[in-house]
Every structure is written in C-alpha cells, then in structure tokens.
Amino acid sequence: MSDALIAELKTLIIEGLHLEDITTEEIMPDEPLFGEGLGLDSIDALEIAVLLDRQYGVKITSEDERNQEIFASLNSLAQFIAENKTK
C-alpha cells in the first residue's frame, strides 16, 4: 500500500465527511477510525463506503462480514482498496 493512497484517503475522508476541525496530519494511519480513534460512527462508515465506490470502484456493503476489519484503521482501509479497486 502506498503513502500516496493513504494521503488521498485522508483528504477524501476529511472533505467527504466535512471534518473541518481535523487536518490530514492528525489522522494516523494505524489509529482506529471509529470510537476512541478518529471518532467516526456508523453513518460515517456508510458515507465512506459511498465515497470509496465513487473514487475507486470499491464496493463495501453493510452485510460484509469483514467490515470491522476493513474499517479498523486507515492502513486496513487502504489495503482493502489497493486489493479491490476497479478505477
């Protein structure tokens, strides 16, 4: 997984979720995206899934058993995208 993809994802999440109080430097690639980490919630997960579909052609459904693993951190999300992107 590349640093360029991590940087893209940071910007995509900040802009897509309108996280005006957070900078890309504050998002650590291996910190949790939900809960105590970045503090995102289930609605944010749905929005991220839509953003990833539009940007990378990656399909993530709410029924996917791997969601907790996929959305665990920015690194895990980037790895999933790198392995599954169609765009």
C-alpha positions in Angstrom: 0.0 0.0 0.0 1.3 3.4 -0.9 1.8 6.6 1.0 0.0 8.3 -1.9 -3.1 6.2 -1.3 -3.0 7.0 2.4 -2.7 10.7 1.7 -5.6 10.5 -0.8 -7.8 8.7 1.8 -7.1 11.3 4.5 -8.2 14.1 2.1 -11.2 12.1 0.9 -12.4 11.4 4.4 -11.9 15.0 5.7 -13.6 16.6 2.7 -16.2 13.9 2.2 -17.3 13.9 5.8 -16.8 17.7 6.3 -14.4 17.2 9.2 -13.4 20.8 9.4 -11.6 20.6 12.7 -9.2 17.8 11.6 -6.1 18.1 9.4 -4.5 15.3 7.4 -1.5 15.3 9.8 -3.8 14.5 12.7 -5.1 11.3 11.1 -2.6 8.5 12.0 -2.7 5.6 9.5 -2.8 2.9 12.2 -5.2 4.5 14.7 -8.8 3.4 14.8 -11.2 5.2 12.6 -14.2 4.6 14.9 -14.6 5.0 18.6 -11.6 6.4 20.5 -9.5 7.0 17.4 -10.9 9.4 14.8 -14.3 9.1 16.4 -16.4 8.3 13.4 -19.7 6.5 13.6 -21.8 4.1 11.6 -23.3 6.8 9.4 -19.7 7.9 8.6 -18.9 4.4 7.6 -21.8 4.4 5.1 -20.7 7.7 3.7 -17.1 6.5 3.4 -18.4 3.4 1.5 -20.2 5.6 -1.0 -17.0 7.8 -1.4 -14.9 4.7 -2.0 -17.3 3.4 -4.6 -17.3 6.7 -6.5 -13.5 7.2 -6.2 -12.1 3.7 -6.6 -15.0 1.5 -7.7 -14.7 -0.4 -4.4 -17.9 -2.0 -3.2 -18.4 -2.4 0.6 -21.9 -3.4 1.7 -23.3 -3.2 5.3 -23.6 -7.0 5.2 -19.9 -7.7 4.6 -18.5 -9.7 7.4 -15.1 -8.1 7.1 -16.4 -4.5 7.7 -14.9 -4.3 11.2 -11.5 -5.4 9.8 -11.8 -3.2 6.7 -12.6 -0.1 8.6 -10.3 -0.8 11.6 -7.8 1.9 10.5 -6.7 4.0 7.6 -4.0 1.3 6.8 -6.5 -1.5 6.7 -8.9 0.6 4.5 -6.0 1.4 2.1 -5.0 -2.2 1.9 -8.6 -3.2 1.1 -8.8 -0.5 -1.6 -5.4 -1.5 -3.1 -6.6 -5.1 -3.4 -10.1 -4.4 -4.7 -10.2 -1.1 -6.7 -11.5 -1.1 -10.2 -10.8 2.5 -11.1 
